[in-house]
Amino acid sequence: MSYYDKEEQETVIIYEPETKLWDIYTTVPKHINRLKSEAIATILDSETDGEGKTIALRLKVEKLPSSYVFNK
């Protein structure tokens, strides 16, 4: 298996008011690479293909880096 098809790729960011954490899930290769290289949080779950390539990633963070804020 390789990366998900373009039609199936997504990045979902949800804020959980009760825990005050951001839950991030992505299958977009660019976002996966960025989240892994910036190490903004501990990875909760990851999905890999048969070759060991990460094709999905989920993590939680207390604060999103300023580069992740969409409405400035």
N, CA, C and O atoms as a MOPAC input file, in Angstrom:
PM7 MOZYME 1SCF
protein

 N      0.84400 1    -1.18500 1     0.00000 1
 C      0.00000 1     0.00000 1     0.00000 1
 C      0.88100 1     1.23700 1     0.00000 1
 O      1.94600 1     1.23800 1     0.61700 1
 N      0.46500 1     2.26000 1    -0.66400 1
 C      1.19000 1     3.52300 1    -0.63300 1
 C      0.27000 1     4.57000 1    -0.02400 1
 O     -0.72000 1     4.24200 1     0.62900 1
 N      0.61000 1     5.82200 1    -0.24700 1
 C     -0.25000 1     6.88300 1     0.28000 1
 C     -1.67600 1     6.71500 1    -0.21700 1
 O     -1.91300 1     6.08900 1    -1.25000 1
 N     -2.61600 1     7.27300 1     0.51900 1
 C     -4.01200 1     7.24200 1     0.09500 1
 C     -4.16600 1     8.00700 1    -1.22200 1
 O     -3.40300 1     8.93100 1    -1.50400 1
 N     -5.15500 1     7.61500 1    -2.02100 1
 C     -5.45300 1     8.34600 1    -3.25400 1
 C     -5.81900 1     9.78100 1    -2.90700 1
 O     -6.30800 1    10.05400 1    -1.81100 1
 N     -5.58300 1    10.69700 1    -3.83800 1
 C     -5.86700 1    12.12100 1    -3.59300 1
 C     -7.29100 1    12.33900 1    -3.09300 1
 O     -7.51900 1    13.16600 1    -2.20900 1
 N     -8.25500 1    11.60000 1    -3.65500 1
 C     -9.66600 1    11.78400 1    -3.27400 1
 C     -9.92100 1    11.38200 1    -1.82500 1
 O    -10.89400 1    11.82800 1    -1.21800 1
 N     -9.05400 1    10.54700 1    -1.27400 1
 C     -9.23500 1    10.05300 1     0.08600 1
 C     -8.37100 1    10.77300 1     1.12100 1
 O     -8.54000 1    10.55000 1     2.32000 1
 N     -7.45600 1    11.62600 1     0.68400 1
 C     -6.57000 1    12.32000 1     1.61400 1
 C     -7.32300 1    13.42400 1     2.34700 1
 O     -8.15400 1    14.12700 1     1.77100 1
 N     -7.00600 1    13.55700 1     3.64200 1
 C     -7.64600 1    14.59800 1     4.44500 1
 C     -6.78000 1    14.92600 1     5.65400 1
 O     -5.96300 1    14.12000 1     6.10100 1
 N     -6.98300 1    16.12500 1     6.16400 1
 C     -6.41200 1    16.51700 1     7.44900 1
 C     -7.55900 1    17.08600 1     8.26100 1
 O     -8.25400 1    18.00300 1     7.82200 1
 N     -7.74900 1    16.53400 1     9.44600 1
 C     -8.83200 1    16.95900 1    10.32100 1
 C     -8.21200 1    17.44600 1    11.62500 1
 O     -7.42700 1    16.73800 1    12.25600 1
 N     -8.57600 1    18.66700 1    12.02100 1
 C     -8.08800 1    19.24100 1    13.27500 1
 C     -9.31300 1    19.58300 1    14.11700 1
 O    -10.15600 1    20.38100 1    13.70800 1
 N     -9.40000 1    18.97600 1    15.28600 1
 C    -10.55900 1    19.17200 1    16.16800 1
 C    -10.07000 1    19.67600 1    17.52000 1
 O     -9.12500 1    19.13600 1    18.09600 1
 N    -10.72700 1    20.71600 1    18.01100 1
 C    -10.41900 1    21.21000 1    19.35600 1
 C    -11.38000 1    20.56800 1    20.34400 1
 O    -12.59300 1    20.57200 1    20.13500 1
 N    -10.83000 1    20.01400 1    21.42700 1
 C    -11.63800 1    19.38200 1    22.46400 1
 C    -11.65300 1    20.28300 1    23.69900 1
 O    -10.69500 1    20.28000 1    24.47300 1
 N    -12.73000 1    21.05700 1    23.89300 1
 C    -12.78400 1    22.00500 1    25.00700 1
 C    -12.59800 1    21.36800 1    26.38500 1
 O    -12.00200 1    21.97800 1    27.27300 1
 N    -13.09400 1    20.16900 1    26.56300 1
 C    -12.99000 1    19.52100 1    27.87200 1
 C    -11.53800 1    19.25400 1    28.25700 1
 O    -11.15100 1    19.47200 1    29.40600 1
 N    -10.73600 1    18.78600 1    27.31100 1
 C     -9.33000 1    18.48300 1    27.59600 1
 C     -8.40000 1    19.62700 1    27.21200 1
 O     -7.22500 1    19.63200 1    27.57900 1
 N     -8.93400 1    20.59500 1    26.47100 1
 C     -8.16800 1    21.73200 1    25.94500 1
 C     -7.02100 1    21.26800 1    25.04700 1
 O     -5.93700 1    21.85200 1    25.03900 1
 N     -7.29100 1    20.20000 1    24.29000 1
 C     -6.29900 1    19.66500 1    23.36300 1
 C     -6.80900 1    19.72200 1    21.93500 1
 O     -8.01100 1    19.66500 1    21.67800 1
 N     -5.86900 1    19.83600 1    21.01700 1
 C     -6.15900 1    19.76100 1    19.58900 1
 C     -5.85800 1    18.34400 1    19.13300 1
 O     -4.76900 1    17.82600 1    19.38100 1
 N     -6.81400 1    17.71900 1    18.47100 1
 C     -6.67400 1    16.37000 1    17.94200 1
 C     -6.45200 1    16.50300 1    16.43500 1
 O     -7.31600 1    17.02200 1    15.72700 1
 N     -5.32100 1    16.04800 1    15.94700 1
 C     -4.97400 1    16.17400 1    14.53200 1
 C     -4.84900 1    14.78600 1    13.91900 1
 O     -4.12400 1    13.93000 1    14.42600 1
 N     -5.56900 1    14.57900 1    12.81600 1
 C     -5.48000 1    13.33300 1    12.05500 1
 C     -5.24000 1    13.71500 1    10.59900 1
 O     -5.92400 1    14.58600 1    10.06000 1
 N     -4.27200 1    13.06500 1     9.96500 1
 C     -3.99600 1    13.38700 1     8.57000 1
 C     -3.54600 1    12.16800 1     7.76900 1
 O     -2.88400 1    11.26200 1     8.27400 1
 N     -3.93700 1    12.19100 1     6.49600 1
 C     -3.45800 1    11.21400 1     5.51600 1
 C     -2.80200 1    11.94400 1     4.34700 1
 O     -2.52300 1    11.33700 1     3.31300 1
 N     -2.55800 1    13.23500 1     4.50600 1
 C     -1.91700 1    14.04900 1     3.46700 1
 C     -0.39700 1    13.94200 1     3.64800 1
 O      0.12100 1    14.34000 1     4.69200 1
 N      0.32300 1    13.41400 1     2.65600 1
 C      1.76800 1    13.19800 1     2.81000 1
 C      2.54800 1    14.42500 1     3.27000 1
 O      3.42000 1    14.30900 1     4.13200 1
 N      2.25100 1    15.59400 1     2.71300 1
 C      2.96200 1    16.81700 1     3.10200 1
 C      2.73800 1    17.13400 1     4.57900 1
 O      3.66800 1    17.53900 1     5.27700 1
 N      1.51500 1    16.95300 1     5.05100 1
 C      1.20000 1    17.23200 1     6.44600 1
 C      1.83700 1    16.19700 1     7.37300 1
 O      2.31100 1    16.53900 1     8.45700 1
 N      1.84800 1    14.93000 1     6.94400 1
 C      2.48900 1    13.87100 1     7.72500 1
 C      3.96700 1    14.20400 1     7.92500 1
 O      4.47600 1    14.15800 1     9.04500 1
 N      4.64400 1    14.53600 1     6.84200 1
 C      6.07200 1    14.84900 1     6.92100 1
 C      6.33200 1    16.05400 1     7.81600 1
 O      7.27800 1    16.05700 1     8.60400 1
 N      5.49700 1    17.06900 1     7.69300 1
 C      5.66600 1    18.28000 1     8.49900 1
 C      5.45900 1    17.98600 1     9.98100 1
 O      6.25200 1    18.41600 1    10.82000 1
 N      4.39900 1    17.25500 1    10.30300 1
 C      4.11800 1    16.94700 1    11.70900 1
 C      5.19500 1    16.06000 1    12.31700 1
 O      5.54900 1    16.22600 1    13.48400 1
 N      5.71400 1    15.12900 1    11.54400 1
 C      6.77700 1    14.25500 1    12.05400 1
 C      8.09000 1    15.02000 1    12.23700 1
 O      8.80600 1    14.79800 1    13.21300 1
 N      8.40500 1    15.91900 1    11.30200 1
 C      9.68600 1    16.62700 1    11.38100 1
 C      9.68700 1    17.73200 1    12.43000 1
 O     10.72900 1    18.01600 1    13.02200 1
 N      8.54000 1    18.36000 1    12.67000 1
 C      8.48300 1    19.44000 1    13.65200 1
 C      8.34400 1    18.91200 1    15.08000 1
 O      8.62400 1    19.63000 1    16.04000 1
 N      7.92000 1    17.68300 1    15.21500 1
 C      7.79400 1    17.05000 1    16.53000 1
 C      7.09000 1    17.95400 1    17.54100 1
 O      7.61800 1    18.22200 1    18.62000 1
 N      5.88800 1    18.42200 1    17.17900 1
 C      5.14400 1    19.30700 1    18.07400 1
 C      4.41700 1    18.54800 1    19.17100 1
 O      3.95200 1    19.14700 1    20.14100 1
 N      4.31800 1    17.22400 1    19.02300 1
 C      3.63000 1    16.42000 1    20.02300 1
 C      4.01500 1    14.96000 1    19.85800 1
 O      4.62500 1    14.56000 1    18.86600 1
 N      3.64700 1    14.19000 1    20.84500 1
 C      3.85900 1    12.75200 1    20.76000 1
 C      2.80500 1    12.15200 1    19.83900 1
 O      1.62300 1    12.48300 1    19.93300 1
 N      3.23100 1    11.29100 1    18.97200 1
 C      2.31200 1    10.64200 1    18.03100 1
 C      1.50100 1     9.59400 1    18.78500 1
 O      2.06400 1     8.72600 1    19.45300 1
 N      0.17000 1     9.68000 1    18.67500 1
 C     -0.70500 1     8.72500 1    19.34300 1
 C     -0.86800 1     7.45500 1    18.52700 1
 O     -0.87800 1     6.35300 1    19.07400 1
 N     -0.99500 1     7.61500 1    17.21600 1
 C     -1.25200 1     6.48000 1    16.35000 1
 C     -0.71200 1     6.79100 1    14.96600 1
 O     -0.76700 1     7.93300 1    14.50900 1
 N     -0.19600 1     5.78100 1    14.30900 1
 C      0.24600 1     5.95400 1    12.92800 1
 C     -0.04700 1     4.68500 1    12.16100 1
 O     -0.05100 1     3.58500 1    12.71500 1
 N     -0.29200 1     4.85900 1    10.87700 1
 C     -0.54700 1     3.74200 1     9.97900 1
 C      0.58100 1     3.71300 1     8.97000 1
 O      0.92900 1     4.74400 1     8.39500 1
 N      1.15100 1     2.54800 1     8.75000 1
 C      2.24400 1     2.42700 1     7.79300 1
 C      1.86900 1     1.43200 1     6.70400 1
 O      1.00700 1     0.57200 1     6.89000 1
 N      2.54000 1     1.57000 1     5.56000 1
 C      2.32800 1     0.61400 1     4.48000 1
 C      3.30100 1    -0.55200 1     4.64800 1
 O      4.03600 1    -0.61200 1     5.63400 1
 N      3.30700 1    -1.46200 1     3.70400 1
 C      4.15600 1    -2.64000 1     3.78100 1
 C      5.63700 1    -2.33600 1     3.79100 1
 O      6.43700 1    -3.16100 1     4.23100 1
 N      6.01800 1    -1.15000 1     3.30900 1
 C      7.42000 1    -0.74300 1     3.25800 1
 C      7.82900 1     0.08600 1     4.47100 1
 O      8.97500 1     0.52300 1     4.56900 1
 N      6.89100 1     0.30200 1     5.39700 1
 C      7.19600 1     1.08500 1     6.58600 1
 C      6.97900 1     2.57700 1     6.43800 1
 O      7.29700 1     3.33700 1     7.35200 1
 N      6.44200 1     3.01400 1     5.30200 1
 C      6.16900 1     4.44400 1     5.07000 1
 C      4.90500 1     4.84000 1     5.83100 1
 O      3.89000 1     4.15000 1     5.73900 1
 N      4.95300 1     5.93800 1     6.57500 1
 C      3.79000 1     6.42400 1     7.31500 1
 C      2.77900 1     6.98000 1     6.32200 1
 O      3.10000 1     7.86100 1     5.52400 1
 N      1.53900 1     6.45300 1     6.37600 1
 C      0.50000 1     6.90900 1     5.45300 1
 C     -0.66500 1     7.57400 1     6.18900 1
 O     -1.55500 1     8.13100 1     5.54700 1
 N     -0.67400 1     7.52500 1     7.51400 1
 C     -1.67600 1     8.22000 1     8.32600 1
 C     -1.06500 1     8.48400 1     9.69600 1
 O     -0.23400 1     7.72000 1    10.18900 1
 N     -1.50300 1     9.59000 1    10.29400 1
 C     -0.90700 1    10.02300 1    11.55500 1
 C     -1.97400 1    10.67300 1    12.41700 1
 O     -2.82100 1    11.41000 1    11.91200 1
 N     -1.93700 1    10.40200 1    13.72900 1
 C     -2.83700 1    11.06400 1    14.66600 1
 C     -2.04900 1    11.47500 1    15.88600 1
 O     -1.24700 1    10.70400 1    16.41400 1
 N     -2.28800 1    12.70900 1    16.33600 1
 C     -1.62400 1    13.21300 1    17.53400 1
 C     -2.49100 1    14.25800 1    18.21100 1
 O     -3.44400 1    14.77000 1    17.62300 1
 N     -2.15100 1    14.56800 1    19.44800 1
 C     -2.85400 1    15.61400 1    20.19600 1
 C     -1.83000 1    16.59500 1    20.73300 1
 O     -0.74100 1    16.20800 1    21.15700 1
 N     -2.19500 1    17.88000 1    20.70900 1
 C     -1.30500 1    18.93000 1    21.19800 1
 C     -2.10300 1    19.92100 1    22.03500 1
 O     -3.31000 1    20.07900 1    21.85200 1
 N     -1.41300 1    20.58000 1    22.95200 1
 C     -2.06000 1    21.60200 1    23.77500 1
 C     -2.21300 1    22.90900 1    23.01400 1
 O     -3.21900 1    23.60500 1    23.15200 1
 N     -1.21300 1    23.23400 1    22.21300 1
 C     -1.23900 1    24.50000 1    21.49200 1
 C     -0.74600 1    24.27300 1    20.07100 1
 O      0.29100 1    23.64800 1    19.84800 1
 N     -1.50300 1    24.79000 1    19.12100 1
 C     -1.07800 1    24.68800 1    17.73500 1
 C      0.00300 1    25.73000 1    17.47400 1
 O     -0.12100 1    26.86600 1    17.93100 1
 N      1.04400 1    25.37700 1    16.76100 1
 C      2.04100 1    26.37500 1    16.38000 1
 C      1.38600 1    27.45000 1    15.52200 1
 O      0.39600 1    27.17800 1    14.84300 1
 N      1.92100 1    28.65700 1    15.54300 1
 C      1.31700 1    29.76100 1    14.80100 1
 C      1.16900 1    29.45600 1    13.32900 1
 O      0.26200 1    29.98000 1    12.68300 1
 N      2.03100 1    28.62600 1    12.78300 1
 C      1.93100 1    28.28700 1    11.35300 1
 C      0.72400 1    27.40200 1    11.06300 1
 O      0.38300 1    27.21100 1     9.89600 1
 N      0.07300 1    26.86000 1    12.07500 1
 C     -1.09800 1    26.02100 1    11.88300 1
 C     -2.40400 1    26.79600 1    12.03700 1
 O     -3.47600 1    26.25300 1    11.76600 1
 N     -2.33200 1    28.04100 1    12.46300 1
 C     -3.52900 1    28.84700 1    12.66900 1
 C     -4.00600 1    29.34500 1    11.31200 1
 O     -3.23700 1    29.89500 1    10.52500 1
 N     -5.29800 1    29.13700 1    11.05800 1
 C     -5.86400 1    29.45100 1     9.74900 1
 C     -6.50000 1    30.83000 1     9.68800 1
 O     -6.47400 1    31.46300 1     8.63300 1
 N     -7.06700 1    31.31200 1    10.77600 1
 C     -7.73100 1    32.61900 1    10.77700 1
 C     -6.90500 1    33.59900 1    11.60100 1
 O     -6.97200 1    33.61000 1    12.83000 1
 N     -6.14000 1    34.40500 1    10.91500 1
 C     -5.31000 1    35.39500 1    11.62000 1
 C     -5.93500 1    36.74400 1    11.54700 1
 O     -5.38700 1    37.70800 1    12.08100 1

